[in-house]
Amino acid sequence: MHMSHEVFGQFRRKRLFIAVVVAALVLIFTLFIRFMEEKSRIEQQSKTFAGNAIQRFDRLFSPLDIAANNTLGLVGLPCEQIRSQLIEKLASLQTVRSIIVVDRDTLYCSSIFGDSHTSFSATWPELAVNNQRMILSTDDHLLKGSPILLLWTPNDTDNRAGIIQIINIEMMNNYLLEPTLPWVERAILNVGGKSLEYGNPMIEAALPSADEVSYKAESLRYPFSITLFGPAPERLALEKLPSQLPLALLLSLLLGYIVWLATANRMSLSWQIGYGITAREFMVYCQPLINSRTGNCSGIELLLRWHNPRHGWISPDLFIPLAERQNMIAPLTRFVLSEVVRHLPDLPTCTSFHIAINVAASQFHQRQIINDLQNIWWPASPVPQLIVELTERDALPEVDRQVVSQLHQIGVKLAIDDFGTGHSSLSYLKTLSPDVLKIDKVFTAAIGTDAINATVTDMVISLAQRLNISLVAEGVETAEQAAYLKERGVDVLQGYYYARPMPLGDFPVWLSSHKVRLSA
């Protein structure tokens, strides 16, 4: 019983360990996935913000570009002739502060100030010399100190004539680049190496703080870019992670519970039995049956042993009852039959030699034991006498008792194992007509120590002798027990006093040495 609890405890602990590991991995994996999704979402928000800002500025500059191209026809005409048209154009372009016409490298006409004779290349060399189309600058005339954006549209290939539009970029910048917290804290417009940040009227370099990261996107139509500063997506994703914990924890517990249920079979001892048969972890042992009168070996009882690489030797008292409950005893019995058939050439070839095999009551259902014997035992043309030992863990239904008579008809003897325990009763002696009664080792161990059980032993012996049923005493461990049973006429003795269970392949060697001892 202790072994049973210990092994089942190992299975439960292993199942629990696997379920906990799976639950932990699912929790970690779920949180990691949510972290990556949140990080990706934040990064995408920044990209979307920058992309939308680029589109808004492109839409702002596009009509200005068209208006400038439509105004190029005024280049070269006298200022007094074209100024009114410049003012009309300015009125239709709400974002433009003024329009300046350039001809022959001279700023000669302004929509606000009229005639002018200022050098274009000296005033804005970035436009005239460096061929830039845009520059960020500071207004020195109308609203001194305020940031402006110059949009240059040349009229000739030498870049000395064209239209300059001075745009009120601060208003546009504050309108189009309003940050979206928390992923965008600062938004900056970059033109020609200069920067104008949202909310800051100064044109100056914008640098990220220690805990900020930047993302930059460039326009494909105009020479400007947008830079965004904000917290690292990883930091924001981590801050959001606690809100994902309840769902992740629920999912991990659910999957852990599913694994616990799913491993109920695979991690159970019944599954291990099925796997053990396939992996040939089971071995057939035998224990000699000794004739009490002659001392000769008159047969063997086949015993099943299981060495599980994962748990070591597992007691038959543990796996046999479980195999019976899980309807897996039949495959084990077939395995035993197959092994003994394989070793038949090494066993004594005489009808007086008995081979006893344990069969559960469940194997009598629908003639299962008969079919197994016809498929495995009889095709081998065995000479030794086969004895089927009926184990008494389950009562044998009336319909299955008919199988017993069929066993007798085909020459198989029936023994009732562990007589006096389990479901055996005196009615079995009448309905089953057994050939052999096996005295349970509990009664054998009581000889000389327990008067009540010793009395029961004497009664069983007397009953069997009156009914002319052979007797086998199990669990003989001392000379006193052997002498007691021999004196009372028990036919066959079995136990450690004569031999311990041994691998079936080792029996021929033991039998030879036993004969030598008897002859000596």
JOMO-V341402 format. One record per backbone hydrogen bond with DSSP energy under -0.5 kcal/mol. CO is the residue of the C=O (numbers start at 0). NH is the residue of the N-H. If there is no record, write none. Layout:
co = <CO;CO>
nh = <NH;NH>
This chain:
co = <0;1;2;3;4;5;6;7;8;9;10;11;12;13;14;15;16;17;18;19;20;21;22;23;24;25;26;27;28;29;30;31;32;33;34;35;36;37;38;39;40;41;42;43;44;45;46;47;48;49;50;51;52;53;54;55;56;57;58;59;60;61;62;63;64;65;66;67;67;70;71;73;77;77;78;81;82;83;84;85;86;87;88;89;91;92;94;97;98;99;100;100;101;102;104;105;105;106;107;108;109;113;117;118;119;123;123;124;124;125;132;134;136;138;141;142;145;146;147;148;148;149;149;150;151;152;155;159;160;160;161;162;163;163;164;164;165;165;166;166;167;168;169;170;171;172;178;179;181;182;185;186;187;187;188;189;190;190;193;194;195;196;201;201;204;208;210;212;214;216;221;223;224;225;226;227;228;228;229;231;231;232;233;234;235;236;237;239;239;240;240;241;241;243;244;245;246;247;248;249;250;251;252;253;254;255;256;257;258;260;261;261;262;264;264;267;268;269;270;271;272;273;274;275;275;276;280;282;282;283;284;285;286;287;288;288;289;290;295;295;297;298;299;299;300;302;304;305;305;306;307;307;311;313;314;314;315;315;317;318;319;320;321;322;322;323;327;328;329;330;331;332;333;334;335;336;337;338;339;340;342;342;343;347;349;352;353;353;354;355;356;358;359;360;361;362;363;364;366;367;368;369;370;371;371;372;372;376;377;384;385;386;386;387;387;388;388;389;391;394;396;397;397;398;399;399;400;400;401;402;403;404;405;406;407;412;413;413;414;414;415;415;417;418;420;424;424;425;425;426;426;427;427;434;435;436;436;437;438;439;439;440;441;443;445;445;448;449;450;451;452;453;454;455;456;457;458;459;460;461;462;463;464;469;470;471;471;472;474;475;477;478;479;480;481;482;483;484;485;490;491;492;493;494;494;501;502;502;503;505;506;507;508;509;510;511;512;513;514;515>
nh = <4;5;6;7;8;9;10;11;12;13;14;15;16;17;18;19;20;21;22;23;24;25;26;27;28;29;30;31;32;33;34;35;36;37;38;39;40;41;42;43;44;45;46;47;48;49;50;51;52;53;54;55;56;57;58;59;60;61;62;63;64;65;66;67;68;69;70;70;71;73;74;76;80;81;82;85;86;87;88;89;90;91;92;92;93;95;167;165;110;163;107;108;161;105;119;102;107;117;115;100;113;109;106;122;123;126;127;128;129;131;151;149;147;144;143;145;138;169;136;150;166;134;151;164;153;162;158;104;154;155;101;152;99;165;150;166;96;97;148;168;171;172;173;174;175;176;180;183;230;184;228;197;189;226;195;224;135;193;190;203;188;199;196;203;206;211;231;229;227;225;223;218;189;216;187;214;184;185;212;234;235;236;237;238;239;240;241;242;243;243;244;244;245;247;248;249;250;251;252;253;254;255;256;257;258;259;260;261;262;263;264;265;266;267;270;271;272;273;274;275;276;277;278;280;281;279;306;284;304;503;302;501;300;289;297;298;492;294;290;297;353;288;301;355;286;284;282;307;313;308;310;311;307;305;317;318;319;320;321;322;323;324;325;327;328;326;331;332;333;334;335;336;337;338;339;340;341;342;343;343;345;346;346;349;352;384;299;355;386;301;388;390;362;363;364;368;366;367;370;371;372;373;374;375;376;376;377;379;380;354;412;356;388;389;414;358;390;416;422;396;400;400;401;401;402;403;403;404;405;406;407;408;409;411;410;387;434;435;389;416;418;437;420;439;423;427;428;428;429;429;430;431;432;469;415;438;471;418;473;442;443;444;445;446;448;449;450;453;454;455;456;457;458;459;460;461;462;463;464;465;466;468;467;436;491;438;473;493;476;496;481;482;483;484;485;486;487;489;488;291;472;289;475;497;498;285;505;506;506;509;510;511;512;513;514;515;516;517;518;519>
